[in-house]
Structure formats: C-alpha cells, structure tokens
Amino acid sequence: MRLFFIGMIMGICDLIPGVSGGTVAYVSGIYSDFLAAIQSLNLSDWKKIHWKFLMRLGFGIATSVLLFSRLFHFLLTNYPLTLFAFFFGAILATATPSLRKPNGMLVLGFLFSFILCGLPKVEALEMPLWWIFICGMLGSGAMLLPGISGSFMLHILGVYTLFIRALSHIDIKFLVVIGLGIAAGFVVFSRLVSKLLGRHPEKSHAFLMGCMLGGLRTLWPYTMHNILSATLFLALGFIITFFLERKAPVLVK
C-alpha cells in the first residue's frame, strides 16, 4: 500500500505541468529503488525484473492518471495559481535543508532546471506518430529528474494538450505510441542517472536537489491580486510536507 500510495502521488504530480513525479520519488526515499527497478526491465531474463515494486508503483501511477486527469484539467483551467502555490510550498519544505549547505553542483542543477523551465511552451493540434514517440522519451527523462516536470516537458514539445485530450477520450493509438516512448525513455535515462549516482553520489544528489529548486520557477504562484490566497496555500503545502517528513516518516520515507 505504501508503494501504491507513493505511485498515486507521482501520477497526480505528473499530470501537473511544473510538478515532477521524480520529486516525489526522491523525497519519499524510493528514488534509487525506482531507478533500479526500471533498469531491471530485461525481456531476456524475466526473473530478475522487480515485478512487485514496478506493479505496485505503476498501478498507483496509472490509477491517478485515469481517475484524476479530468479533475486536474479542471483545476489547472480554473484554479492554477492555488494549485501551484500548494505544490510550491511542499517542494520548498523538502528542499530547505539543502540550502544550509549550498555547493557548486546544487547551483549547477538549479541553473539547468531554471533555464530549461523557462523555455517557451508550444501548442499543437496534430503531430506525426514518430515525434509523439520521441516526446514520450524526452518526457519520461524529465520525469526521472526531481524538479523537472514530465508534463512541462510535454508542454515545451507541444504534446501536453494532445496527451490530456487522449487520456480524456481514450485515444488508444496515441496512448500506445507515447506509452512506448515513455517506457523507452525510462530504460535509457534511468541507466544514465544510476551510473552518476553510483560514481558520484554526493555531487549527483546535490545536482538533483538543485534541479528540484530550479523547477520552482514554473510554480511561481503570485500575482498582484492573489498575494493572500497564494501565501495561505503555499504555507499549507509547506506545513503539511514538513509534518509528514518530520513527524510521520513511515508515510514518506
């Protein structure tokens, strides 16, 4: 149930441009296991695949995507800044300890994520299947990095609107193609990230935390007219996450 619950939160986050499912995996303490499970996907040796981990986590992610895609489309359309304020506070609470000991890799990760998340969004009504597959690969690569939202990457590539529409209307052809791209991206990018974590753990973790902080750029919730409400929901997200990490570690660690 723990992995299923984490998977559901990851699924919800991956529906929201600006919130990374990789962030959830990182702060919940399953990031290394998540990468190892993805790397275990070897069709030539089925017995070595981490079936239990992948099925529990994957079922949680799929459940959220299927159940909440329309709800979050509604929230993003009608209450985007309120939603962003909550997640901004939650991510800030997780990243706060790393700010006490900043280093070069944390700054580099911050700049990388900050610049990437500042790229302009693209919208499209139709795309060739081969490009949808590539977008799925790049989106899943972004999902693996804390702070870089897979949904936001799909926004940059112009596929996000098509993806949400395909989920809402069950467009099988589109979902199969982008799903294959996502699976391929997970396998390729998970190996790269795992090698870096294995050889340079401290620097890699600092870089990933920097990515998470830089990704806050896409969640900036303040305008001239919502300072009070944004502060309220930002504080709510911060306090809830702080409490879960400090007082109820069994839920998130």
FINUDREN-788555 format. One record per residue (C-alpha): residue in one letter; x, y, z. Coordinates in steps of 0.5 Angstrom, whole numbers, plus 500, padded with zeros to 3 digits. Layout:
N
resn;u;v;w
A;X;Y;Z
...
end
This chain:
253
resn;u;v;w
M;500;500;500
R;506;505;501
L;509;504;494
F;502;504;491
F;500;511;495
I;507;514;493
G;505;512;486
M;499;515;486
I;502;522;489
M;507;521;483
G;502;520;478
I;498;526;480
C;504;531;480
D;506;528;473
L;499;531;471
I;501;538;473
P;506;542;469
G;511;544;474
V;511;539;479
S;515;533;478
G;514;526;480
G;521;525;480
T;521;530;486
V;516;525;490
A;520;519;489
Y;527;523;491
V;523;526;498
S;520;519;499
G;526;515;499
I;525;511;494
Y;529;514;488
S;535;509;488
D;530;503;488
F;526;507;483
L;532;507;478
A;534;500;480
A;527;497;478
I;527;501;472
Q;534;498;470
S;531;491;472
L;527;491;466
N;530;486;461
L;526;482;457
S;531;476;456
D;531;475;464
W;524;476;467
K;526;473;473
K;531;479;475
I;525;484;474
H;523;488;480
W;516;486;479
K;513;487;486
F;516;494;486
L;514;496;479
M;507;493;479
R;505;497;486
L;508;503;484
G;506;503;477
F;499;501;479
G;499;507;483
I;501;512;478
A;496;509;473
T;490;510;478
S;492;517;479
V;493;518;471
L;486;515;470
L;482;518;476
F;485;525;476
S;486;527;469
R;480;531;468
L;480;534;475
F;487;537;475
H;485;539;468
F;479;543;471
L;484;545;477
L;489;548;472
T;484;551;468
N;480;555;474
Y;485;555;480
P;492;554;477
L;495;559;482
T;492;556;488
L;495;549;486
F;502;552;484
A;502;555;491
F;501;549;495
F;506;545;491
F;511;551;491
G;511;550;499
A;511;543;499
I;517;543;495
L;520;548;499
A;520;545;505
T;523;539;502
A;529;543;499
T;530;547;505
P;535;543;509
S;540;543;503
L;540;551;503
R;544;550;509
K;550;547;505
P;550;550;498
N;555;548;494
G;557;548;486
M;553;542;484
L;547;545;487
V;548;551;484
L;549;548;477
G;543;544;478
F;539;550;480
L;541;554;474
F;540;548;469
S;533;547;471
F;531;554;472
I;533;556;465
L;530;549;462
C;524;551;465
G;524;558;462
L;523;555;455
P;517;558;452
K;511;553;451
V;509;550;445
E;501;548;443
A;500;544;437
L;493;540;434
E;497;534;431
M;503;531;431
P;506;525;427
L;507;519;431
W;515;518;431
W;515;525;434
I;510;523;439
F;514;517;441
I;521;522;442
C;517;527;446
G;515;521;451
M;522;519;451
L;524;526;453
G;518;527;458
S;520;521;462
G;527;523;462
A;525;529;465
M;520;525;470
L;526;522;473
L;530;529;475
P;527;532;481
G;524;539;480
I;524;538;472
S;516;536;471
G;515;531;465
S;508;535;464
F;512;541;463
M;517;538;458
L;511;536;454
H;508;543;454
I;515;545;451
L;515;540;446
G;507;542;444
V;505;535;446
Y;501;536;453
T;495;539;451
L;494;533;446
F;496;528;452
I;491;530;456
R;486;530;451
A;488;523;449
L;487;521;456
S;480;524;457
H;478;521;451
I;482;514;451
D;485;515;444
I;489;508;444
K;493;510;438
F;496;516;441
L;497;513;448
V;500;507;446
V;505;511;442
I;507;516;447
G;507;510;453
L;512;506;449
G;516;513;448
I;516;514;456
A;518;506;457
A;524;507;453
G;526;514;456
F;525;511;463
V;530;505;461
V;535;509;457
F;535;515;462
S;535;511;469
R;541;508;467
L;545;514;466
V;542;517;472
S;544;511;476
K;551;511;474
L;552;518;476
L;549;517;483
G;554;511;484
R;560;514;482
H;559;521;485
P;553;520;490
E;554;527;494
K;555;531;487
S;549;528;484
H;545;529;490
A;546;536;490
F;545;537;483
L;538;533;483
M;536;538;489
G;539;544;485
C;534;541;480
M;528;541;484
L;529;548;487
G;530;551;480
G;524;548;478
L;520;552;483
R;520;557;477
T;514;554;474
L;510;554;480
W;511;561;482
P;504;563;485
Y;504;570;486
T;501;576;482
M;498;583;484
H;491;580;486
N;493;574;490
I;498;575;495
L;494;573;501
S;491;567;498
A;498;564;495
T;501;565;501
L;496;561;505
F;496;555;500
L;504;556;500
A;504;556;508
L;499;550;508
G;503;546;503
F;510;547;507
I;507;546;514
I;504;539;511
T;510;537;508
F;514;539;514
F;510;535;518
L;510;529;514
E;518;529;513
R;519;530;521
K;513;527;525
A;511;521;520
P;517;519;516
V;513;512;515
L;509;515;510
V;514;519;506
K;521;515;508
end
